[in-house]
Amino acid sequence: MAQALMAGMLPVTSASPFHSTLRGRARALFSIRASASSSKELVLKDFNEKKALKIISGLQNFDKDRVAFVVIAADKGGATHVDIACDEELVKLAIGLTSLPICVSSVDPSKFLPAIEAGAQMVEIGNYDSFYEMGIEFSSEQILKLTKETKKMLPYITLSVTVPHTLALPDQVRLAEQLEQEGADIIQTEGGKYSNPTKSGVLGLIEKASPTLASAYSISKAVKIPVMCSSGLSSVTAPMAISAGAAGVGVGSAINRLNDVVAMIAEVKSISEALGIQARDLSHLTRSVTN
């Protein structure tokens, strides 16, 4: 009787969807951990050389055609990283278009694992622009909570965290120090998109970038991990970010505002050249874009 019961029960246990899911997730986490150390070294290489250029498509941009244009522009224009919305299908799309390290952005840590399983090598808590437009801001406590959750879930994956520009500069520095203690690998600054220059031309470009440049300067003096200066930058101000102490720059709106992929590539190329980054071979560009 007991043997019959056990015989009837064992197949149910072994075929349990719950246990199958757990085993699958455990295998995925083991695989991620096994490859994380080598991929982290690759992801951070350009930051360590102070020549990182990350092109950002936008945290809420799930338009595959637009994301593809941004990824192509990053790849052909000489960027070192590309940052896309946290979506596994977008990750697969990007992998088919570039060999650059792919970063995914979100403010929901639970979304990171599927994107990492799809091939993303870096995660970003940040790129808050779309939330600011809805009147949503993030406190230091919220950012720290998200960082702790992400590190607990994915302790071996390269983690970048944006310090909100809505915080006073001393509070930005304090938060950056806390994020470093929590294990963040990169601190990203922001603010330029929301500055309102009063001058035109080069003076206006410098004025527009001044908030994020000030953050990069102050934070880089306080932490040992790389700082990425982002938001409101151009080929004029990107080198200033490096001089201010940043290890790299992040550019989004300057690329996303363009509607032509060739123009996007040209804009990325101008920034990468300003940073001294050698662009990729463009000899087949026109044919590959138009076909």
C-alpha positions in Angstrom: 0.0 0.0 0.0 2.7 2.4 1.0 4.8 1.5 -2.0 1.8 2.1 -4.3 1.1 5.5 -2.7 4.8 6.4 -3.1 4.7 5.2 -6.7 1.7 7.4 -7.3 3.1 10.4 -5.6 6.6 10.5 -7.0 5.7 11.4 -10.6 3.6 14.3 -9.3 6.5 15.7 -7.3 9.1 15.3 -10.0 6.8 17.0 -12.6 5.8 19.9 -10.3 5.8 23.1 -12.3 6.9 25.0 -9.2 10.0 22.8 -8.7 10.8 23.0 -12.5 10.6 26.7 -12.3 12.9 26.9 -9.3 15.5 24.6 -11.0 15.4 26.7 -14.2 15.9 29.9 -12.3 18.7 28.4 -10.2 20.5 27.3 -13.4 20.0 30.8 -14.9 21.5 32.5 -11.8 24.4 30.1 -11.8 25.1 30.8 -15.4 24.9 34.6 -14.8 27.3 34.3 -11.9 29.7 32.2 -13.9 30.0 34.8 -16.7 29.6 38.0 -14.6 33.2 38.5 -13.6 34.6 38.4 -17.1 31.7 40.6 -18.5 32.1 43.1 -15.7 35.8 43.6 -16.6 34.8 44.2 -20.2 31.9 46.6 -19.3 34.2 48.7 -17.0 37.2 48.7 -19.3 36.3 52.0 -21.0 35.4 53.6 -17.8 38.8 52.7 -16.3 40.4 54.3 -19.3 38.1 57.4 -19.0 36.8 57.0 -22.5 33.3 55.5 -22.0 30.4 56.8 -24.2 27.0 55.4 -23.5 24.2 56.2 -25.9 20.8 56.1 -24.2 17.5 55.2 -26.0 15.2 56.0 -23.0 13.8 54.0 -20.1 10.2 54.2 -21.6 11.2 53.8 -25.2 9.8 50.4 -26.4 9.5 51.3 -30.0 11.7 48.7 -31.7 12.4 50.7 -34.8 13.5 53.8 -32.8 15.6 51.6 -30.4 17.2 49.9 -33.4 18.2 53.3 -34.9 19.8 54.3 -31.6 21.7 51.0 -31.3 22.9 51.3 -34.9 24.0 54.9 -34.2 25.9 53.8 -31.1 27.6 51.0 -32.9 28.6 52.8 -36.1 29.3 56.2 -34.4 32.0 54.9 -32.0 30.1 54.6 -28.7 31.4 52.1 -26.1 28.0 51.2 -24.5 24.3 51.3 -25.4 21.5 51.8 -22.8 18.0 50.6 -23.6 14.7 50.0 -21.8 14.6 46.9 -19.7 12.8 44.5 -22.0 14.2 41.1 -23.0 12.9 41.4 -26.6 14.7 44.7 -27.0 17.8 43.1 -25.6 17.6 40.4 -28.2 17.1 43.0 -30.9 20.1 45.0 -29.7 22.3 41.9 -29.6 21.5 41.3 -33.3 22.7 44.8 -34.1 25.8 45.4 -32.1 28.6 43.7 -30.0 28.7 46.7 -27.6 27.9 46.0 -24.0 24.2 46.4 -23.5 22.8 48.2 -20.4 19.1 48.0 -19.4 17.4 50.7 -17.4 14.5 50.4 -15.0 13.3 51.5 -11.6 11.8 48.0 -11.0 14.6 45.5 -10.0 12.3 42.5 -10.6 12.5 43.3 -14.4 16.3 43.0 -14.6 16.8 39.2 -14.4 14.9 38.4 -17.7 16.9 41.1 -19.5 20.1 39.7 -18.1 19.1 36.2 -19.2 18.5 37.6 -22.7 22.1 38.9 -22.8 22.3 42.3 -21.1 25.6 42.9 -19.3 24.8 45.9 -17.2 21.8 47.3 -15.3 21.0 50.9 -14.6 18.7 52.3 -11.9 18.0 55.7 -13.5 17.2 57.7 -16.6 14.3 59.2 -14.7 13.3 61.8 -17.3 9.9 60.2 -18.2 9.0 60.2 -14.5 9.9 63.8 -14.0 7.6 64.6 -16.9 4.8 63.0 -14.8 5.7 64.9 -11.7 7.3 61.9 -10.0 10.6 62.4 -8.2 12.8 60.0 -6.3 14.2 60.4 -2.8 17.6 59.2 -1.6 15.9 56.6 0.5 14.0 55.2 -2.5 17.2 55.0 -4.6 19.1 53.2 -1.8 16.2 50.8 -1.4 16.2 50.0 -5.2 20.0 49.6 -5.1 19.9 47.1 -2.2 17.1 45.1 -3.8 19.1 44.9 -7.1 22.3 44.0 -5.4 20.6 41.2 -3.5 19.0 39.8 -6.7 22.0 40.3 -9.0 25.2 40.7 -6.8 27.6 39.9 -9.7 26.2 42.2 -12.4 27.6 45.6 -13.2 25.3 48.1 -11.6 25.0 51.8 -12.5 22.8 54.1 -10.4 21.7 57.6 -11.3 21.8 60.3 -8.6 18.7 62.5 -9.1 19.4 66.1 -10.0 16.4 67.1 -8.0 18.5 66.6 -4.8 20.7 69.5 -3.6 24.3 69.0 -4.6 25.5 68.1 -1.1 22.7 65.5 -0.9 23.8 64.1 -4.3 27.3 63.7 -3.0 26.1 62.0 0.2 23.9 59.6 -1.8 26.7 58.8 -4.1 28.9 57.8 -1.1 26.1 55.6 0.2 25.6 54.0 -3.2 29.3 53.2 -3.3 29.1 51.5 0.1 26.1 49.5 -1.1 28.1 48.1 -4.0 27.2 50.2 -7.0 29.9 50.0 -9.7 29.1 53.3 -11.5 27.4 56.6 -10.4 25.6 58.5 -13.2 24.7 62.2 -12.9 22.0 64.1 -14.6 20.4 67.5 -14.8 21.3 69.1 -18.1 18.0 68.4 -19.9 16.2 70.6 -17.4 18.5 73.6 -17.4 17.3 76.5 -19.4 20.2 78.3 -21.1 19.9 82.0 -21.7 22.7 82.2 -24.3 22.9 80.6 -27.8 25.7 78.8 -29.5 28.7 77.4 -27.5 27.9 79.5 -24.4 24.4 78.0 -24.4 25.8 74.5 -24.7 28.1 75.0 -21.7 25.3 76.6 -19.7 23.0 73.7 -20.5 25.6 71.2 -19.3 26.6 73.0 -16.1 24.3 71.2 -13.7 25.5 67.7 -14.6 29.1 68.9 -14.9 28.9 70.3 -11.4 27.5 67.0 -10.1 30.2 65.0 -11.9 32.9 67.2 -10.4 31.6 67.1 -6.9 30.7 63.4 -6.8 34.0 62.3 -8.5 35.9 63.9 -5.6 33.9 61.9 -3.1 33.9 58.4 -4.5 36.4 56.0 -6.0 34.1 54.2 -8.4 33.6 55.6 -11.9 31.3 58.5 -12.5 29.3 58.9 -15.7 28.3 62.4 -16.6 24.9 62.4 -18.4 22.2 64.7 -19.6 22.4 67.8 -21.8 25.9 67.0 -23.1 27.2 67.6 -26.6 30.5 67.3 -28.5 31.5 70.7 -27.0 30.8 69.7 -23.4 31.6 66.0 -23.3 35.3 66.5 -23.0 34.6 69.0 -20.2 32.9 66.2 -18.3 36.1 64.1 -18.4 38.1 67.1 -17.3 35.6 67.5 -14.4 36.4 64.0 -13.2 33.9 61.8 -15.0 35.1 58.5 -16.4 32.5 58.6 -19.2 29.5 60.4 -20.6 26.0 59.4 -21.3 24.0 60.9 -24.2 20.4 60.5 -25.0 18.2 63.4 -26.1 20.9 64.7 -28.5 20.5 61.5 -30.4 16.8 60.7 -29.9 15.7 64.1 -31.1 16.9 63.1 -34.6 14.7 61.2 -37.0 17.3 60.0 -39.4 19.7 57.2 -38.5 22.6 58.7 -40.6 22.2 61.9 -38.7 22.2 60.0 -35.4 25.4 58.2 -36.4 27.0 61.6 -37.3 26.0 63.0 -33.9 27.5 60.0 -32.0 30.6 60.2 -34.1 31.1 63.9 -33.3 30.9 63.1 -29.6 33.1 60.0 -29.7 35.8 61.9 -31.7 35.6 64.8 -29.1 36.4 62.1 -26.5 39.2 60.6 -28.6 37.4 57.4 -29.2 38.1 55.8 -32.6 34.9 55.2 -34.5 34.1 51.9 -36.3 34.5 51.4 -40.0 31.7 53.3 -41.8 32.6 52.2 -45.4 29.5 50.2 -45.8 27.2 52.5 -43.8 25.0 53.9 -46.6 24.3 50.5 -48.1 23.6 48.8 -44.8 21.2 51.6 -43.7 19.3 52.0 -46.9 18.9 48.3 -47.8 
